[in-house]
Amino acid sequence: MSYVSATLTQLSTRPSITIKARGKRITQAVDVSQMIVKRMDTVGYVISDVRISSDSLTSQDGKQRNVSNMEIDITKE
């Protein structure tokens, strides 16, 4: 819920924000965006864009790993 509060605080001063997440935190970013758009008493916010990508990273043991990234843009209507 603290991420939702922080996002709403940012939206009160800006016309749009981008929620960024990587790896296992993608589900949390989606949950936050859906709470703001559908569940909270906030009217007029929409998801304007969603971008998905992946990065290839080298772990400490030298193996290549793909890590997913997501960016969700929320704007006021």
C-alpha positions in Angstrom: 0.0 0.0 0.0 2.9 2.3 0.5 3.8 2.2 -3.2 0.2 3.2 -4.0 0.4 6.1 -1.6 3.8 7.2 -3.1 2.4 7.0 -6.6 -0.7 9.0 -5.8 1.5 11.7 -4.2 3.5 11.9 -7.4 0.4 12.1 -9.5 -0.9 15.0 -7.4 2.0 17.1 -8.6 2.6 15.7 -12.1 0.3 15.0 -15.1 1.9 11.5 -15.6 4.3 9.0 -14.0 6.1 5.8 -15.0 6.1 2.8 -12.7 9.2 0.7 -13.5 9.8 -2.8 -12.3 12.3 -5.6 -12.9 12.1 -9.4 -12.4 10.0 -10.6 -9.6 8.7 -7.1 -8.8 6.8 -6.8 -12.0 3.7 -8.3 -10.4 3.8 -5.7 -7.7 4.1 -2.9 -10.3 1.0 -4.3 -12.1 -0.9 -4.5 -8.8 0.0 -0.9 -7.9 -1.1 0.4 -11.3 -4.4 -1.5 -11.2 -5.2 -0.3 -7.7 -4.7 3.3 -8.8 -6.7 3.0 -12.0 -9.6 0.7 -10.8 -9.8 0.3 -7.0 -8.9 3.6 -5.3 -11.2 6.5 -5.1 -9.2 8.2 -7.8 -11.1 9.1 -10.9 -9.5 10.1 -14.2 -6.3 8.0 -14.2 -5.6 5.7 -17.1 -2.8 3.4 -18.2 -1.5 5.2 -21.3 1.4 2.9 -22.2 3.1 -0.4 -21.2 6.6 -1.3 -22.3 8.1 -4.7 -21.8 11.8 -5.6 -22.4 14.5 -7.8 -21.1 18.2 -7.4 -20.3 20.9 -10.0 -20.4 23.0 -9.9 -17.3 26.0 -11.8 -16.1 25.6 -13.3 -12.6 28.3 -13.6 -10.1 29.0 -17.2 -11.1 29.5 -16.1 -14.8 26.2 -17.3 -16.2 24.1 -15.2 -18.6 20.6 -14.5 -17.2 17.7 -12.7 -18.8 15.9 -10.3 -16.6 12.5 -8.9 -17.6 11.6 -5.2 -17.3 8.3 -3.4 -17.4 7.4 0.2 -17.5 3.8 1.3 -17.0 2.7 4.9 -17.8 -0.2 6.3 -15.8 -1.7 9.7 -16.8 -4.6 11.9 -15.9 -7.5 12.0 -18.4 
